[in-house]
Amino acid sequence: MGDESFLPYLFFFGGLALLTWMLLRRSWRAQIKTRKQRGKDDYLTRNPRPTSKEWTMSEGPHELTQWQVEMLERTQEFQAIIDTKLLLLEGTLRKIAAAQLSEQQKAEIETTVQESQQLVDEGSPHFAAVSELLCDPAKKLEVFQLADAGHSEEEIAQRLDLDPYAVEVVLRVRET
């Protein structure tokens, strides 16, 4: 009987040790799992997203920011409309090329077909470039200075490595 008296204590402390081991192991596994999940976003932790872009007006009043958002939405709508119309124009040009027309009919529509093909080849304008150029005062000033110096829109676009359509729009906005 003397040997049996310490047996319950042994089981009790053994159970406590086993419970402690299980809880610690569970905690360690949770920490490892958290580290692995955090590792996926580690790039964002080290390099946080900038609070504002240089070409946006995010530091301005709420009305100005709202206006900018509305304008960007409109430009996306215009981009979609123009892309759709260019696709339709391209399809029409293919149909005209495949159609059996007389020489007189071909001569009548030749200039229109050439102008249309030129529009299709140019593609749709890049409206986002216009927004960026309108919101960047330094680039806009460079464009204005080159225009005042007598350079054409194409020369300005090539020299500053900008979209020709964006340069044209910015100069037209300046005239109004």
Secondary structure, 3 states (H helix, E strand, C coil): CCCCCCHHHHHHHHHHHHHHHHHHHHHHHHHHHHHHHHHHCHHHHHCCCCCCCCCCCCCCCHHHHHHHHHHHHHHHHHHHHHHHHHHHHHHHHHHHHHCCCCHHHHHHHHHHHHHHHHHHHHCCCCHHHHHHHHHCHHHHHHHHHHHHCCCCHHHHHHHHCCCHHHHHHHHHHHHC
